[in-house]
């Protein structure tokens, strides 16, 4: 499994995404500007999008960036359909390396190998996962890893510095209060399979592509126990109602939230807009055992659609957003970029409202960050199987042991 280490300068990796540019060969916007389309998700609630769009347009006044806004939970499916159907959106945001591996190996993205080879690779976090047999089809602009967000008022004086998952579960139960519409959950575990599976793989050394998934058992048992105890919103409810993890945490409905570093930017914006008054902090992700802090993460990148209308302009945008200027733009709003330097790191921690206590700084300096999903031509197919079985386990349709056994059986028979 691919593993990577992130130092403090790397300790920045949050939510952002897209914007794009056009190459001027097809003026479409008012004033003769080139219209560049960029696929992204949840534009209104993801402040780095606006920052990148406005930052790029300010330096490229001949380009009008038009976001193609897609619901976050539907993004992968929608983009897959778009690319298969010959859609000509110029810039495509790669939400994760699993999707990237799928699109890259299918020949749906324009090559960026020449551009990648000109970069100072030592200054980039998460660049290597986009190397597909020596070829690059995307460049990372952010590099995220998971931490534990907490509501200071709700967890009170709990020591979060060295939490095990057992400690976390006990604290979640103890922090759960109320009932019905007034209920406050001790934690919120989002519906993504990575909340269980990627954590288990990273912290036990398990292989998500291998077909032997016994290493997931303890993490699933804990997750289901939290549901049964009423300490987290049931998976089925969260999935059916498309519950937003942001809504759960920013409105004070959950005391804790395991989530990626990208989320800090949204919390900072919500506080600035007076849409949330939660006094929040960041702690290291709970661990299977004591000692070092191991978490998981994934870079997020921009790619040029192979059928883009404005390929040259799209490349300009990708290079700008993934480079020093794009990094400086998003670091200033609390988003951790893939490109890093001492100045970028200083800018990130200087953001107004960003937790700067010792616990937060510890969280942003994990000992090890494991890639959320290994990059392989098998990644996409394995991901689909693991997602399907995850849903069945979390809804109680299968027991933990039966679901894990079925994962292994299917991966070995359908993929390997």
Secondary structure, DSSP 8 states (H G I E B T S, - for coil): --EE---TTT-------------SSSB-SGGG-EEEEEEEE-GGG-HHHHHHHHHHHHH-TTEEEEEEEE-GGGHHHHHHHHHHTT---SEEEE-SHHHHHHHHHTT-B---HHHHHTS-GGGBSS-GGGEETTEES-EEEEEEEEEEEEEHHHHTT---TT-BHHHHHHHHHHT-B--GGG-BBS-B--S-GGGTHHHHHHHHT--TTTS--GGGHHHHHHHHHHHHTTSS--HHHHHHTT--HHHHHHTTSBSEEEEETTHHHHHHHHHHTTS----EEEE---BSSSSS-EEEEEEEEEEEBTT-TTHHHHHHHHHHHHSHHHHHHHHTTT--BSB--HHHHHHHHTSTT---SHHHHHHTS-SEEEESS--STTHHHHHHHHHHHHHHHHTTSS-HHHHHHHHHHHIIIII-
